[in-house]
């Protein structure tokens, strides 16, 4: 079986960061994704897709993404149910993000929302940005002599 989702879109508002009682970071955000075809009026319809990220990736997303920023999300679809305050059973379909790529250019401010960590623009659920085996692209100076 395969449950894989890859999306590119813009955040509709700033991510909401919370912590579980066990101290695990959870960030929620909605991604606006344009459809690949145009409707009868010649406009592209947009889907608004709820996304959830956990742990360090949640903190990175909350710190470096904001409303309107372009992001790529790689993850899986999850469907869950809960009972609402009115006693009705509700279904929720959301994307559980395993990797998030920051696609908007960095802000020049050097801190705060939009100023991405390190010199790369990627965050993944595998500890990126922790300084412990995180992988960021490094800038290469083309002024140096190439040894071949």
DSSP file (Angstrom, degrees, kcal/mol; ACC not computed):
  #  RESIDUE AA STRUCTURE BP1 BP2  ACC     N-H-->O    O-->H-N    N-H-->O    O-->H-N    TCO  KAPPA ALPHA  PHI   PSI    X-CA   Y-CA   Z-CA
    1    1 A X              0   0    0      0, 0.0     2,-0.4     0, 0.0     0, 0.0   0.000 360.0 360.0 360.0 152.3    0.0    0.0    0.0
    2    2 A X        +     0   0    0      2,-0.0     2,-0.4     0, 0.0     0, 0.0  -0.995 360.0 174.4-135.5 129.3    1.1    3.5   -0.6
    3    3 A X        +     0   0    0     -2,-0.4     2,-0.4     2,-0.0     0, 0.0  -0.825  27.5 146.5-132.8  91.8    0.0    6.7    1.1
    4    4 A X        -     0   0    0     -2,-0.4     2,-0.4    72,-0.1    72,-0.2  -0.993  22.2-175.5-135.9 135.6    2.1    9.6   -0.1
    5    5 A X  E     -A   75   0A   0     70,-2.8    70,-2.7    -2,-0.4     2,-0.4  -0.998   4.9-175.1-132.7 133.1    1.3   13.3   -0.7
    6    6 A X  E     +A   74   0A   0     -2,-0.4     2,-0.3    68,-0.2    68,-0.2  -0.990  16.2 174.0-127.3 122.7    3.5   16.0   -2.2
    7    7 A X  E     -A   73   0A   0     66,-2.7    66,-2.8    -2,-0.4     2,-0.4  -0.942  20.0-166.1-129.0 147.2    2.0   19.5   -2.2
    8    8 A X  E     +A   72   0A   0     -2,-0.3     2,-0.3    64,-0.2    26,-0.3  -0.991  38.8 113.7-129.9 126.2    3.3   23.0   -3.1
    9    9 A X  E     -A   71   0A   0     62,-2.3    62,-2.9    -2,-0.4     2,-0.4  -0.940  58.5 -81.0-168.3-172.7    1.3   26.0   -1.9
   10   10 A X  E     -AB  70  32A   0     22,-1.8    22,-3.3    -2,-0.3    60,-0.2  -0.864  41.8-109.8-111.9 143.4    1.1   29.1    0.2
   11   11 A X  E     - B   0  31A   0     58,-1.9    57,-2.9    55,-0.4    20,-0.2  -0.491  17.0-151.8 -69.4 136.5    0.2   29.2    3.9
   12   12 A X  S    S-     0   0    0     18,-2.2     2,-0.3     1,-0.2    -1,-0.1   0.707  77.2  -8.3 -83.3 -21.0   -3.2   30.8    4.6
   13   13 A X  S    S-     0   0    0     17,-0.4    17,-0.3    53,-0.1    -1,-0.2  -0.955  95.8 -63.7-160.8 171.3   -2.1   32.1    8.0
   14   14 A X        -     0   0    0     -2,-0.3    52,-0.2     1,-0.1    48,-0.1  -0.310  63.9 -98.7 -60.1 143.5    0.8   31.7   10.4
   15   15 A X        -     0   0    0     50,-0.4     2,-0.6    46,-0.3    14,-0.2  -0.315  31.5-129.9 -61.8 148.3    1.3   28.2   11.8
   16   16 A X  E     -C   28   0A   0     12,-2.7    12,-2.1    -3,-0.1     2,-0.5  -0.913  21.4-157.9-103.1 118.6   -0.2   27.5   15.2
   17   17 A X  E     +C   27   0A   0     -2,-0.6     2,-0.3    10,-0.2    10,-0.2  -0.848  20.1 161.2-101.5 129.8    2.3   25.8   17.6
   18   18 A X  E     -C   26   0A   0      8,-2.8     8,-2.9    -2,-0.5     2,-0.4  -0.852  28.3-132.6-133.9 170.7    1.1   23.8   20.6
   19   19 A X  E     -C   25   0A   0     -2,-0.3     6,-0.2     6,-0.2     2,-0.0  -0.991  17.1-128.5-128.5 138.7    2.7   21.2   22.8
   20   20 A X    >   -     0   0    0      4,-2.5     3,-2.4    -2,-0.4     6,-0.0  -0.305  38.7 -98.6 -72.6 166.2    1.2   17.8   23.9
   21   21 A X  T 3  S+     0   0    0      1,-0.3    -1,-0.1     2,-0.1    -2,-0.0   0.773 127.9  57.5 -57.2 -24.1    1.1   17.0   27.6
   22   22 A X  T 3  S-     0   0    0      2,-0.1    -1,-0.3     1,-0.0    -2,-0.0   0.422 123.7-106.1 -85.7   1.4    4.2   14.9   27.0
   23   23 A X    <   +     0   0    0     -3,-2.4     2,-0.5     1,-0.3    -2,-0.1   0.611  69.2 147.5  87.1  13.0    6.0   18.0   25.6
   24   24 A X        -     0   0    0      1,-0.0    -4,-2.5    30,-0.0    -1,-0.3  -0.715  47.6-125.0 -85.7 127.9    5.9   17.1   21.9
   25   25 A X  E     -C   19   0A   0     -2,-0.5    30,-2.1    -6,-0.2     2,-0.4  -0.497  28.4-175.1 -72.5 137.2    5.6   20.1   19.6
   26   26 A X  E     -CD  18  54A   0     -8,-2.9    -8,-2.8    28,-0.2     2,-0.4  -0.989   2.9-170.4-135.2 124.1    2.7   20.1   17.2
   27   27 A X  E     -CD  17  53A   0     26,-2.6    26,-2.4    -2,-0.4     2,-0.4  -0.953   2.6-164.6-117.4 136.6    2.2   22.8   14.5
   28   28 A X  E     +CD  16  52A   0    -12,-2.1   -12,-2.7    -2,-0.4     2,-0.3  -0.940  17.7 155.7-116.5 139.6   -1.0   23.1   12.3
   29   29 A X  E     - D   0  51A   0     22,-2.1    22,-3.3    -2,-0.4     2,-0.5  -0.979  34.3-125.5-154.1 162.2   -1.2   25.2    9.2
   30   30 A X  E     - D   0  50A   0     -2,-0.3   -18,-2.2   -17,-0.3     2,-0.5  -0.946  18.2-151.9-114.8 132.8   -3.3   25.3    6.0
   31   31 A X  E     -BD  11  49A   0     18,-2.6    18,-2.9    -2,-0.5     2,-0.7  -0.897   7.1-145.4-105.7 126.3   -1.8   25.2    2.6
   32   32 A X  E     -BD  10  48A   0    -22,-3.3   -22,-1.8    -2,-0.5     2,-0.5  -0.831  23.3-175.3 -91.0 118.0   -3.6   26.9   -0.3
   33   33 A X  E     - D   0  47A   0     14,-3.0    14,-3.0    -2,-0.7     2,-0.2  -0.965  18.4-136.3-122.0 122.2   -2.9   24.8   -3.4
   34   34 A X  E     - D   0  46A   0     -2,-0.5    12,-0.2   -26,-0.3   -26,-0.1  -0.501  23.8-118.9 -74.0 143.2   -4.0   25.8   -6.9
   35   35 A X  E     -     0   0A   0     10,-2.9    -1,-0.1    -2,-0.2     0, 0.0  -0.429  20.1-120.5 -76.6 159.0   -5.5   23.1   -9.1
   36   36 A X  E    S+     0   0A   0     -2,-0.1     2,-0.3     8,-0.1    -1,-0.1   0.572  90.5  56.7 -81.2  -8.3   -3.8   22.3  -12.4
   37   37 A X  E    S-     0   0A   0      8,-0.1     8,-0.6     6,-0.0     2,-0.3  -0.801  79.9-118.9-121.3 164.1   -6.8   23.2  -14.6
   38   38 A X  E     - D   0  44A   0     -2,-0.3     6,-0.3     6,-0.2    -2,-0.1  -0.751  24.8-127.5-102.0 149.2   -9.0   26.2  -15.0
   39   39 A X    >   -     0   0    0      4,-3.6     3,-2.1    -2,-0.3    -1,-0.1  -0.106  44.1 -79.7 -82.2-172.8  -12.7   26.3  -14.4
   40   40 A X  T 3  S+     0   0    0      1,-0.3    -1,-0.1     2,-0.1    -2,-0.0   0.756 131.6  55.4 -62.5 -25.7  -15.4   27.5  -16.9
   41   41 A X  T 3  S-     0   0    0      2,-0.2    -1,-0.3     1,-0.0     3,-0.1   0.407 120.3-108.6 -87.5   3.0  -14.6   31.2  -16.0
   42   42 A X  S <  S+     0   0    0     -3,-2.1     2,-0.3     1,-0.3    -2,-0.1   0.640  81.0 121.2  81.3  15.1  -10.9   30.6  -16.8
   43   43 A X        -     0   0    0     -6,-0.0    -4,-3.6     0, 0.0     2,-0.5  -0.795  64.8-116.1-110.5 153.9   -9.8   30.8  -13.2
   44   44 A X  E     -D   38   0A   0     -2,-0.3    -6,-0.2    -6,-0.3     2,-0.1  -0.747  26.8-134.2 -87.3 131.1   -7.9   28.2  -11.2
   45   45 A X  E     -     0   0A   0     -8,-0.6   -10,-2.9    -2,-0.5     2,-0.4  -0.489  19.4-140.4 -76.8 155.7   -9.7   26.7   -8.2
   46   46 A X  E     -D   34   0A   0    -12,-0.2     2,-0.4    -2,-0.1   -12,-0.2  -0.961   5.3-150.6-123.2 136.9   -7.8   26.5   -5.0
   47   47 A X  E     -D   33   0A   0    -14,-3.0   -14,-3.0    -2,-0.4     2,-0.7  -0.862   9.2-147.2-102.0 141.0   -7.9   23.7   -2.4
   48   48 A X  E     -D   32   0A   0     -2,-0.4     2,-0.6   -16,-0.2   -16,-0.2  -0.930  20.7-169.6-110.9 109.4   -7.2   24.5    1.2
   49   49 A X  E     -D   31   0A   0    -18,-2.9   -18,-2.6    -2,-0.7     2,-0.2  -0.879  16.7-135.5-112.2 119.2   -5.4   21.6    2.8
   50   50 A X  E     -D   30   0A   0     -2,-0.6    45,-2.6    43,-0.4     2,-0.3  -0.519  25.6-168.9 -72.5 135.7   -4.8   21.2    6.6
   51   51 A X  E     -De  29  95A   0    -22,-3.3   -22,-2.1    -2,-0.2     2,-0.4  -0.941   9.3-162.8-126.8 147.7   -1.3   20.0    7.5
   52   52 A X  E     -De  28  96A   0     43,-2.7    45,-2.7    -2,-0.3     2,-0.3  -0.994   5.9-174.8-130.7 135.6    0.2   18.9   10.8
   53   53 A X  E     -D   27   0A   0    -26,-2.4   -26,-2.6    -2,-0.4     2,-0.3  -0.963  10.1-152.0-129.3 150.4    3.8   18.6   11.7
   54   54 A X  E >>  -D   26   0A   0     43,-0.4     4,-0.8    -2,-0.3     3,-0.8  -0.770  45.9  -8.8-120.8 162.3    5.4   17.2   14.9
   55   55 A X  H >> S-     0   0    0    -30,-2.1     4,-1.5    -2,-0.3     3,-0.6  -0.133 121.4  -9.2  59.5-139.2    8.5   17.6   17.0
   56   56 A X  H 3> S+     0   0    0      1,-0.3     4,-2.4     2,-0.2    -1,-0.2   0.847 133.7  59.2 -63.8 -34.2   11.4   19.7   15.9
   57   57 A X  H <> S+     0   0    0     -3,-0.8     4,-2.6     1,-0.2    -1,-0.3   0.878 102.6  54.5 -60.7 -36.8   10.0   20.1   12.4
   58   58 A X  H <X S+     0   0    0     -4,-0.8     4,-2.4    -3,-0.6    -1,-0.2   0.914 108.7  47.7 -62.4 -43.1    6.9   21.7   14.0
   59   59 A X  H  X S+     0   0    0     -4,-1.5     4,-2.0     2,-0.2    -2,-0.2   0.896 112.0  49.5 -66.4 -39.9    9.1   24.2   15.8
   60   60 A X  H  X S+     0   0    0     -4,-2.4     4,-2.4     2,-0.2     5,-0.3   0.930 112.3  47.8 -63.4 -45.2   11.0   25.1   12.6
   61   61 A X  H  X S+     0   0    0     -4,-2.6     4,-2.0     1,-0.2   -46,-0.3   0.925 112.9  48.5 -61.1 -44.9    7.8   25.5   10.7
   62   62 A X  H  < S+     0   0    0     -4,-2.4    -1,-0.2     1,-0.2    -2,-0.2   0.852 117.2  42.4 -64.9 -34.5    6.3   27.7   13.4
   63   63 A X  H  < S+     0   0    0     -4,-2.0    52,-0.3    -5,-0.2    -1,-0.2   0.806 125.8  28.2 -82.1 -30.4    9.5   29.9   13.6
   64   64 A X  H  < S+     0   0    0     -4,-2.4    50,-0.4    49,-0.2     2,-0.3   0.506 106.0  69.8-118.5  -5.4   10.3   30.2    9.9
   65   65 A X     <  +     0   0    0     -4,-2.0   -50,-0.4    -5,-0.3     2,-0.3  -0.875  54.4 168.8-112.5 151.0    7.1   30.1    7.9
   66   66 A X    >   -     0   0    0     -2,-0.3     3,-2.2   -52,-0.2   -55,-0.4  -0.913  46.2 -53.0-148.7 171.8    4.3   32.7    7.9
   67   67 A X  T 3  S+     0   0    0     -2,-0.3   -55,-0.2     1,-0.3   -53,-0.1  -0.232 123.1  16.3 -51.3 131.6    1.1   33.6    6.1
   68   68 A X  T 3  S+     0   0    0    -57,-2.9    -1,-0.3     1,-0.3     2,-0.1   0.240  90.3 134.6  88.8 -13.1    1.7   33.8    2.3
   69   69 A X    <   -     0   0    0     -3,-2.2   -58,-1.9   -59,-0.1     2,-0.4  -0.450  56.7-122.3 -72.2 142.6    5.1   31.9    2.3
   70   70 A X  E     +A   10   0A   0    -60,-0.2    33,-2.2    -2,-0.1    34,-1.3  -0.704  39.9 169.2 -86.0 132.3    5.5   29.3   -0.3
   71   71 A X  E     -AF   9 102A   0    -62,-2.9   -62,-2.3    -2,-0.4     2,-0.4  -0.988  30.2-139.8-144.5 151.5    6.2   25.8    1.0
   72   72 A X  E     -AF   8 101A   0     29,-2.4    29,-2.8    -2,-0.3     2,-0.4  -0.938  20.4-162.4-109.3 135.7    6.5   22.2   -0.3
   73   73 A X  E     -AF   7 100A   0    -66,-2.8   -66,-2.7    -2,-0.4     2,-0.5  -0.974   8.1-172.3-122.3 130.7    5.1   19.5    2.0
   74   74 A X  E     +AF   6  99A   0     25,-2.7    24,-2.8    -2,-0.4    25,-1.9  -0.990  40.1  94.8-120.5 123.7    5.9   15.8    1.7
   75   75 A X  E     -AF   5  97A   0    -70,-2.7   -70,-2.8    -2,-0.5     2,-0.3  -0.805  63.1 -72.3-171.5-148.7    3.8   13.5    3.9
   76   76 A X  E     - F   0  96A   0     20,-1.8    20,-3.1   -72,-0.2     2,-0.4  -0.936  36.2-109.3-136.8 156.8    0.8   11.2    4.1
   77   77 A X  E     - F   0  95A   0     -2,-0.3     2,-0.4    18,-0.2    18,-0.2  -0.711  32.2-170.8 -87.5 136.8   -2.9   11.6    4.4
   78   78 A X  E     - F   0  94A   0     16,-3.1    16,-2.5    -2,-0.4     2,-0.5  -0.995   8.5-163.0-128.5 134.7   -4.6   10.8    7.7
   79   79 A X  E     + F   0  93A   0     -2,-0.4     2,-0.3    14,-0.2    14,-0.2  -0.973  19.5 169.1-115.2 127.2   -8.3   10.5    8.4
   80   80 A X  E     - F   0  92A   0     12,-2.6    12,-3.0    -2,-0.5     2,-0.3  -0.910  20.1-142.8-134.5 162.6   -9.4   10.6   12.0
   81   81 A X  E     + F   0  91A   0     -2,-0.3     2,-0.3    10,-0.2    10,-0.2  -0.896  18.0 170.1-124.3 155.1  -12.7   11.0   13.8
   82   82 A X  E     - F   0  90A   0      8,-2.0     8,-3.6    -2,-0.3     2,-0.6  -0.970  36.1-109.1-153.6 163.7  -13.8   12.8   17.0
   83   83 A X  E     - F   0  89A   0     -2,-0.3     6,-0.2     6,-0.2     5,-0.1  -0.879  36.6-140.0-100.3 121.9  -17.0   13.6   18.7
   84   84 A X    >   -     0   0    0      4,-3.1     3,-2.1    -2,-0.6    -1,-0.0  -0.115  30.3 -95.8 -73.2 173.7  -17.8   17.3   18.6
   85   85 A X  T 3  S+     0   0    0      1,-0.3    -1,-0.1     2,-0.1    -2,-0.0   0.761 125.8  58.8 -62.4 -25.1  -19.3   19.4   21.4
   86   86 A X  T 3  S-     0   0    0      2,-0.1    -1,-0.3     1,-0.0     3,-0.1   0.418 120.1-109.6 -84.8   2.8  -22.7   18.8   19.9
   87   87 A X  S <  S+     0   0    0     -3,-2.1     2,-0.3     1,-0.3    -2,-0.1   0.423  75.9 133.2  86.5  -1.4  -22.3   15.0   20.3
   88   88 A X        -     0   0    0      1,-0.1    -4,-3.1    -5,-0.1     2,-0.4  -0.603  61.5-116.0 -85.6 143.1  -21.9   14.4   16.5
   89   89 A X  E     - F   0  83A   0     -2,-0.3     2,-0.4    -6,-0.2    -6,-0.2  -0.643  35.4-162.3 -76.7 129.3  -19.2   12.3   15.1
   90   90 A X  E     - F   0  82A   0     -8,-3.6    -8,-2.0    -2,-0.4     2,-0.4  -0.895   9.2-147.5-117.3 144.7  -16.8   14.4   12.9
   91   91 A X  E     - F   0  81A   0     -2,-0.4     2,-0.4   -10,-0.2   -10,-0.2  -0.913  11.9-168.2-110.3 137.3  -14.3   13.3   10.3
   92   92 A X  E     - F   0  80A   0    -12,-3.0   -12,-2.6    -2,-0.4     2,-0.5  -0.994   5.2-165.9-127.2 128.9  -11.1   15.2    9.7
   93   93 A X  E     + F   0  79A   0     -2,-0.4   -43,-0.4   -14,-0.2     2,-0.3  -0.968  24.6 155.7-112.6 127.0   -8.7   14.6    6.7
   94   94 A X  E     - F   0  78A   0    -16,-2.5   -16,-3.1    -2,-0.5     2,-0.5  -0.948  42.4-111.2-146.1 162.7   -5.3   16.2    7.0
   95   95 A X  E     -eF  51  77A   0    -45,-2.6   -43,-2.7    -2,-0.3     2,-0.8  -0.876  20.5-148.9 -99.1 125.7   -1.7   15.8    5.7
   96   96 A X  E     -eF  52  76A   0    -20,-3.1   -20,-1.8    -2,-0.5     2,-0.3  -0.855  23.8-141.4 -91.9 108.7    0.8   14.6    8.3
   97   97 A X  E     + F   0  75A   0    -45,-2.7   -43,-0.4    -2,-0.8   -22,-0.3  -0.549  30.4 172.9 -79.3 130.2    4.0   16.3    7.0
   98   98 A X  E    S+     0   0A   0    -24,-2.8    27,-2.2     1,-0.4     2,-0.3   0.603  76.4  21.2-104.2 -21.0    7.2   14.4    7.2
   99   99 A X  E     -GF 124  74A   0    -25,-1.9   -25,-2.7    25,-0.2     2,-0.4  -0.986  63.8-169.2-148.1 137.4    9.3   16.9    5.3
  100  100 A X  E     -GF 123  73A   0     23,-2.5    23,-2.2    -2,-0.3     2,-0.5  -0.997   6.2-160.3-129.5 129.5    8.7   20.6    4.7
  101  101 A X  E     -GF 122  72A   0    -29,-2.8   -29,-2.4    -2,-0.4     2,-0.7  -0.935  15.9-137.7-110.1 130.2   10.7   22.7    2.2
  102  102 A X  E     + F   0  71A   0     19,-2.0   -31,-0.2    -2,-0.5     4,-0.1  -0.784  27.5 173.1 -86.5 112.9   10.7   26.5    2.5
  103  103 A X        +     0   0    0    -33,-2.2   -32,-0.2    -2,-0.7    -1,-0.2   0.637  46.1  92.2-101.5 -17.1   10.4   27.8   -1.1
  104  104 A X  S    S-     0   0    0    -34,-1.3     3,-0.1     1,-0.1   -35,-0.1  -0.493  89.2 -95.6 -74.4 149.0   10.0   31.5   -0.5
  105  105 A X        -     0   0    0     -2,-0.1    -1,-0.1     1,-0.1    -2,-0.1  -0.262  47.0 -97.2 -60.8 152.3   13.2   33.6   -0.6
  106  106 A X        -     0   0    0      1,-0.1     9,-0.2    -3,-0.1     2,-0.2  -0.370  35.3-115.6 -66.3 147.9   14.8   34.3    2.8
  107  107 A X    >   -     0   0    0      7,-1.1     3,-0.6     5,-0.1     9,-0.1  -0.570  18.2-130.6 -76.0 151.4   14.1   37.7    4.4
  108  108 A X  T 3  S+     0   0    0      1,-0.2    -1,-0.1    -2,-0.2    -2,-0.0   0.467  90.1  89.4 -81.5  -1.0   17.2   39.8    4.7
  109  109 A X  T 3  S-     0   0    0      2,-0.1    -1,-0.2     1,-0.1     3,-0.1   0.774  84.4-139.0 -71.9 -25.9   16.5   40.6    8.4
  110  110 A X  S <  S+     0   0    0     -3,-0.6     2,-0.3     1,-0.1    -1,-0.1   0.364  73.0  52.6  85.4  -6.6   18.5   37.5    9.6
  111  111 A X  S    S+     0   0    0      2,-0.1    -2,-0.1     6,-0.0    -1,-0.1  -0.986  84.1  26.7-154.0 163.4   16.0   36.6   12.3
  112  112 A X  S >  S-     0   0    0     -2,-0.3     3,-1.8     3,-0.2    -5,-0.1  -0.286 101.0  -0.1  82.0-167.8   12.3   35.9   12.9
  113  113 A X  T 3  S+     0   0    0      1,-0.3   -49,-0.2    -2,-0.1    -2,-0.1  -0.299 131.2  16.1 -61.1 131.7    9.8   34.6   10.4
  114  114 A X  T 3  S+     0   0    0    -50,-0.4    -7,-1.1     1,-0.2     2,-1.1   0.172  91.5 110.3  93.4 -17.3   11.2   33.9    7.0
  115  115 A X    <   -     0   0    0     -3,-1.8    -1,-0.2   -52,-0.3    -3,-0.2  -0.787  65.9-145.1 -91.3 100.2   14.8   34.0    7.9
  116  116 A X        -     0   0    0     -2,-1.1     5,-0.1     1,-0.1     2,-0.0  -0.234  16.0-100.2 -72.3 152.6   15.6   30.3    7.5
  117  117 A X  S >  S-     0   0    0      2,-0.1     3,-0.7   -57,-0.1     5,-0.2  -0.344  83.1 -11.7 -69.3 150.3   18.0   28.4    9.7
  118  118 A X  T 3  S-     0   0    0      1,-0.2    20,-0.1    11,-0.1    19,-0.0  -0.175 108.4 -57.8  60.4-151.9   21.6   27.7    8.5
  119  119 A X  T 3  S+     0   0    0     18,-0.2    -1,-0.2    20,-0.0     2,-0.2   0.306 113.6  74.1-110.0   8.3   22.3   28.4    4.8
  120  120 A X  S <  S-     0   0    0     -3,-0.7    16,-0.1     2,-0.1    18,-0.0  -0.472  70.7-135.0-111.0-176.0   19.7   26.1    3.3
  121  121 A X        +     0   0    0     -2,-0.2   -19,-2.0    -5,-0.1     2,-0.4  -0.143  66.9 101.0-133.6  40.3   16.0   26.2    3.0
  122  122 A X  E     -G  101   0A   0    -21,-0.2     2,-0.4    -5,-0.2   -21,-0.2  -0.959  40.1-176.6-128.6 144.3   14.9   22.7    4.0
  123  123 A X  E     +G  100   0A   0    -23,-2.2   -23,-2.5    -2,-0.4     2,-0.3  -0.997  11.4 177.2-134.3 134.8   13.5   21.2    7.1
  124  124 A X  E >>  -G   99   0A   0     -2,-0.4     4,-0.9   -25,-0.2     3,-0.7  -0.935  42.0-113.8-134.5 161.2   12.8   17.5    7.6
  125  125 A X  T 34 S+     0   0    0    -27,-2.2   -69,-0.1    -2,-0.3   -26,-0.1   0.421  99.6  84.3 -71.4   3.1   11.5   15.4   10.4
  126  126 A X  T 34 S-     0   0    0    -28,-0.1    -1,-0.2   -70,-0.1   -27,-0.0   0.093 120.0 -80.3 -98.0  24.3   14.9   13.7   10.7
  127  127 A X  T X4  +     0   0    0     -3,-0.7     3,-1.8     1,-0.2     5,-0.4   0.648  68.1 169.8  95.0  14.6   16.6   16.3   12.9
  128  128 A X  T 3<  +     0   0    0     -4,-0.9    -1,-0.2     1,-0.3     6,-0.1  -0.357  68.4  22.1 -61.5 138.5   17.5   18.9   10.4
  129  129 A X  T 3  S+     0   0    0     -6,-0.1    -1,-0.3     1,-0.0   -11,-0.1   0.415  91.8 105.9  87.5  -2.1   18.7   22.1   12.0
  130  130 A X  S <  S-     0   0    0     -3,-1.8    -2,-0.1     2,-0.1     3,-0.0   0.605  87.0-123.0 -85.8 -10.2   19.6   20.4   15.2
  131  131 A X  S    S+     0   0    0     -4,-0.2     2,-0.5     1,-0.1    -3,-0.1   0.431  89.3  99.8  81.0  -1.9   23.3   20.6   14.6
  132  132 A X  S    S-     0   0    0     -5,-0.4    -2,-0.1     1,-0.0     3,-0.1  -0.714 113.5 -37.5-118.4  78.5   23.4   16.9   15.0
  133  133 A X  S    S+     0   0    0     -2,-0.5    -5,-0.1     1,-0.3     2,-0.1   0.545  91.1 152.1  84.9   6.2   23.5   15.4   11.6
  134  134 A X        -     0   0    0     -7,-0.2     2,-0.6    -6,-0.1    -1,-0.3  -0.411  38.4-137.0 -66.3 147.3   21.1   18.0   10.1
  135  135 A X        +     0   0    0     -3,-0.1     2,-0.4    -2,-0.1   -13,-0.1  -0.927  30.7 163.2-116.7 118.2   21.7   18.5    6.4
  136  136 A X        -     0   0    0     -2,-0.6     2,-0.2   -16,-0.1   -18,-0.1  -0.952  43.4-105.5-124.4 147.5   21.7   21.9    4.9
  137  137 A X        -     0   0    0     -2,-0.4     2,-0.4     1,-0.0   -18,-0.2  -0.514  36.6-143.6 -68.8 139.3   23.0   22.9    1.5
  138  138 A X        -     0   0    0     -2,-0.2     2,-0.2   -20,-0.1    -1,-0.0  -0.858  15.7-114.0-107.3 141.6   26.3   24.9    1.9
  139  139 A X        -     0   0    0     -2,-0.4     2,-0.5     1,-0.0   -19,-0.0  -0.500  28.1-148.2 -71.7 140.4   27.3   27.8   -0.3
  140  140 A X        -     0   0    0     -2,-0.2     2,-0.5     4,-0.0    -1,-0.0  -0.944   9.8-132.5-113.6 127.8   30.3   27.1   -2.4
  141  141 A X    >   -     0   0    0     -2,-0.5     3,-0.6     1,-0.1    -2,-0.0  -0.676  11.5-164.3 -79.1 124.3   32.6   29.9   -3.3
  142  142 A X  T 3  S+     0   0    0     -2,-0.5    -1,-0.1     1,-0.2     4,-0.1   0.439  79.8  77.9 -87.2   0.0   33.4   29.8   -7.1
  143  143 A X  T 3  S+     0   0    0      2,-0.1    -1,-0.2     0, 0.0     3,-0.1   0.717  76.2  91.1 -79.4 -21.6   36.4   32.1   -6.6
  144  144 A X  S <  S-     0   0    0     -3,-0.6     2,-0.2     1,-0.1    -4,-0.0  -0.359  89.7 -99.6 -73.6 153.9   38.5   29.2   -5.3
  145  145 A X        -     0   0    0     -2,-0.1     2,-0.5     1,-0.0    -1,-0.1  -0.523  31.8-130.5 -71.3 138.4   40.7   27.2   -7.6
  146  146 A X        -     0   0    0     -2,-0.2     2,-0.1    -4,-0.1    -1,-0.0  -0.814  13.3-138.3 -90.9 127.4   39.1   23.9   -8.6
  147  147 A X              0   0    0     -2,-0.5    -1,-0.1     1,-0.2    -2,-0.0   0.139 360.0 360.0 -80.0  23.8   41.7   21.1   -8.1
  148  148 A X              0   0    0     -2,-0.1    -1,-0.2     0, 0.0    -3,-0.0   0.374 360.0 360.0-138.5 360.0   41.0   19.2  -11.3
